[in-house]
């Protein structure tokens, strides 16, 4: 599967963000020249059908939509897969244990344009990652493995993208360096750092991934650019974030 539908700036980077509604999504996308993935969170919908309807409406105006869990909620993994399979949105966010199911659902539905990421988390120790991010595994003892082993599992499963969450802004930069380097070594093309990213720190975070040699980088920037009163994603702050991202890759 290629990534030709994802509109990366300089073939390298784009931003994943949220929007209050379709008008807000279109405004932000236009301001960023389409180098953006707007998230639609399944957790916000009581039914698959309602979420599918909104994703399809967004896809009438946007090239891609990022179907999300909602704060990494593992209980949403199957709904993400079901919505993605009915819409071929371009991008889907999954827990580590649900990502292959999602890819299978997409393939069974004949969807060929959607990238599925898989969620792994920092542990506080460079070189170690937590992969017990599914609805059952997250309730037990943390399953922590060497990052190289996590990459090998991803290769076995044919997964192209790592959603590295929650990095708490700049709290896990050393770990991010190791994960990014391991992804490059393993041939995993997409790195998606997520959690606590803002216009003030996104340049440093993207630069780490870029310097490691990541082929594609998709930072997720959420609450830091959302107006607390209106709940609208600020076009101004989105543009500021994008300028920082562009500066990071030169």
Buried (B, 14 or more C-beta within 10 A) or exposed (E): BEBEBBBBBEEBBBBBBBBEEBEBBBBBBEBBEBBBBBBBBBBEBEEBEEBBBBBBEBBEBBBBBBBBBBEBBBBBBBBBBBBBBBBBBBBBBBBBBBBBBBBEBBEEBEBEBBBBBBBBBBBEEBBBBBBBBBBEBBEEEEBBBEBEEBBBBBEEBEBBBBBBBBBEBBBBBBBBBBBBBBBBEBEBBBBBBBBBBBBEBBBBBBBBBBEBEBBBBBBBBBEBBBEEEEEBBBBEBBBBBBBBBBEBBE
